[in-house]
Amino acid sequence: MKKIEAAREEGDLKENGGYHAAKEEQGKNEARVRRLTRLLQHAKVGDAPADDGVVEPGMVVTALVAGEEETFLLGSREGSDGSLTVYSEKSPLGTAITGHKVGDTTTYEAPNGRSIEVTIREAKPYTG
């Protein structure tokens, strides 16, 4: 709001780029607030996944992906504190590893058509 007020004080709004940029930013922020409000209104609190080494949404997974070790959260960005990379369980990687357990090796097809091998090294419930 302060940016809009400051830009408005600069005069003619038709040619005021700062005003239009501030209004656009405000619109994006309001849309994000509406989206987050809907998420909170429809949130379902469930039990944490079992600590049994089986990969499922809500788990922090350490895996060897195409020869490189990666640690990531399988789930939703909204459920993360931002400290980990997040992969959706519906992504090619997420779909390939869901239901597998520590020690399992599987493959998935990357968007470029390449087959990528994944070995699950660790799967623990996310405690965020």
SVG drawing of the C-alpha trace seen along z (x, -y; Angstrom):
<svg xmlns="http://www.w3.org/2000/svg" viewBox="-12 -15 39 68">
<polyline fill="none" stroke="black" stroke-width="0.4" points="0.0,0.0 2.8,-2.4 4.3,-1.8 1.0,-2.6 0.5,-5.8 4.1,-7.0 3.6,-6.3 0.2,-8.0 1.8,-11.1 4.1,-11.3 1.2,-12.5 -0.4,-11.3 -1.3,-7.7 -1.7,-6.9 2.1,-7.1 3.2,-6.2 5.1,-2.8 5.8,-2.7 2.1,-2.9 1.1,-0.2 4.0,2.1 2.9,1.5 -0.8,2.3 0.3,5.5 2.4,6.6 -0.5,5.9 -2.7,8.0 -0.3,10.9 0.0,10.7 -3.8,10.6 -4.1,13.7 -1.5,15.5 -3.3,14.6 -6.6,16.0 -4.8,19.2 -3.2,19.7 -6.5,18.9 -8.3,21.6 -5.5,24.1 -5.9,23.4 -9.7,23.6 -9.6,27.0 -6.5,28.4 -6.7,31.9 -4.6,32.8 -3.6,36.4 -1.2,38.7 2.5,38.5 3.6,41.3 5.0,44.4 8.8,44.4 9.1,47.8 11.5,46.8 8.7,47.0 8.6,43.9 5.3,42.0 4.2,38.3 5.4,36.5 8.8,38.3 12.3,36.8 14.0,39.1 17.7,39.5 18.4,41.2 21.0,41.8 19.5,40.2 21.5,40.7 24.6,41.3 24.3,38.3 23.0,38.3 20.0,36.0 17.9,35.4 14.4,34.0 10.8,33.8 8.2,35.9 5.0,33.8 3.8,30.3 5.7,27.0 3.1,25.6 4.0,28.3 7.7,27.4 9.7,24.9 11.8,24.2 14.9,25.8 14.6,28.8 13.9,29.3 10.3,30.6 9.1,33.1 5.4,33.8 4.4,37.4 2.7,36.9 6.0,35.9 7.9,38.6 10.4,39.1 7.7,39.1 5.5,41.6 8.6,43.9 9.7,44.0 6.3,44.0 5.8,47.4 9.5,48.4 11.6,49.0 15.2,48.3 17.5,50.4 15.2,50.5 16.3,49.4 13.8,48.2 13.8,46.0 11.7,43.3 11.6,41.5 12.7,37.8 10.8,35.3 13.6,35.5 12.9,39.2 16.0,40.4 15.7,43.3 17.0,42.3 17.9,44.8 17.1,44.1 18.2,46.0 16.5,45.2 19.0,44.8 16.8,43.4 13.2,42.4 12.1,40.7 8.9,38.7 9.3,35.0 9.2,33.2 9.6,29.6"/>
</svg>
